[in-house]
Amino acid sequence: MAVKKIPPCVDIDRLLSLQHSDPGFFILAINFFNEGYLRNRHGQTYDQALFSDLISRLRKELQDTGYLSERDFQCLNVMNQGAIHANRV
């Protein structure tokens, strides 16, 4: 598993600047940030994998290393469901 660098501070700073903006816009920005990070981590483009596929892949990686708690599992499910709902907007 080749783990790439965490997204640049510029991306994180951009998220922080949106924190007090429109809540819906902020949620979309968080989902886009998470998806971009996972795509970069796994080297997958938008036509190669769905966000749910990337979440499943991360879940499997964490299970294989023994670092996936029940709470982590639930969090990943919430992230996936949140992205599905946010994309309907």
C-alpha positions in Angstrom: 0.0 0.0 0.0 1.6 3.2 -1.2 0.4 6.0 1.0 0.8 9.5 -0.4 1.2 12.7 1.5 -1.7 14.2 3.3 -3.4 16.9 1.1 -1.5 20.3 1.1 -2.2 22.7 3.9 -3.8 25.0 1.3 -6.7 22.5 0.9 -7.1 22.3 4.7 -7.0 26.1 5.0 -9.6 26.4 2.3 -11.9 24.0 4.3 -11.3 26.0 7.5 -12.3 29.2 5.6 -15.6 27.6 4.5 -16.4 26.3 8.0 -18.7 29.3 8.8 -20.2 29.6 5.4 -23.4 27.9 4.1 -23.6 24.5 5.9 -24.6 22.6 2.7 -21.7 24.1 0.8 -19.4 23.2 3.7 -20.6 19.6 3.7 -20.0 19.3 -0.1 -16.5 20.7 0.4 -15.7 18.2 3.1 -17.0 15.3 0.9 -15.0 16.5 -2.1 -11.9 16.9 0.1 -12.3 13.3 1.5 -12.9 11.9 -2.0 -9.9 13.7 -3.4 -7.7 12.4 -0.7 -8.8 8.8 -1.2 -8.5 9.1 -5.0 -5.0 10.4 -4.6 -4.1 7.7 -2.1 -5.3 4.9 -4.3 -4.4 6.5 -7.7 -8.0 6.3 -8.9 -9.7 8.7 -11.2 -13.4 9.6 -11.3 -14.1 7.1 -14.1 -12.2 4.3 -12.3 -14.0 4.0 -9.0 -17.0 5.3 -7.1 -16.6 7.0 -3.7 -18.2 4.0 -2.1 -15.6 1.8 -3.7 -12.8 3.9 -2.2 -14.4 3.8 1.2 -14.7 0.0 0.9 -11.0 -0.2 -0.1 -10.0 1.9 2.9 -12.2 -0.2 5.2 -10.5 -3.4 4.0 -7.0 -1.9 4.4 -7.9 -0.9 8.0 -9.3 -4.4 8.7 -6.3 -6.1 7.3 -4.0 -4.1 9.6 -6.2 -4.5 12.6 -6.8 -0.8 13.0 -10.6 -0.8 12.3 -12.7 -0.5 15.4 -16.5 -0.7 15.4 -16.6 3.1 15.7 -14.3 3.5 12.7 -16.5 1.2 10.7 -19.6 3.2 11.6 -17.8 6.5 10.7 -16.8 5.2 7.3 -20.4 4.1 6.7 -21.6 7.6 7.7 -19.1 9.2 5.4 -20.3 7.0 2.5 -24.0 7.7 3.2 -23.3 11.4 3.7 -21.7 11.6 0.3 -24.7 9.9 -1.3 -27.1 12.3 0.3 -24.9 15.4 -0.5 -24.6 14.4 -4.1 -28.4 14.5 -4.4 -28.4 18.2 -3.7 
